[in-house]
Amino acid sequence: MTTVINKLSHLMPKLRFEELQNTARQICYRYFEVDGDFSQLYEDVDDALATTPDEHKEQEKMLLHFLVYRNIQRYGKGEELTDISPEEDQ
């Protein structure tokens, strides 16, 4: 999953990628607060991208979902949530 995220990260400025990582972290925490409600997760992703221009929305939505799922997987295992550096290639 990290490899896919890394590839998608190169489609946008580094600052925007970092913003999406922070958003994904918050969505992950909220997901566990509402006992794993996927419908809330989808709403949170849509809300986070509400002001994103249409020409970027689909790629950012895909990336945000990957970031959220990665965080859910790590957090669910009790692991620390870490950022992915766009320079990493795993």
Secondary structure as UniProt FT lines:
FT   HELIX           2..9
FT   TURN            10..11
FT   HELIX           14..33
FT   TURN            34..35
FT   HELIX           38..48
FT   TURN            49..51
FT   HELIX           54..76
FT   TURN            77..78
FT   TURN            86..87
//
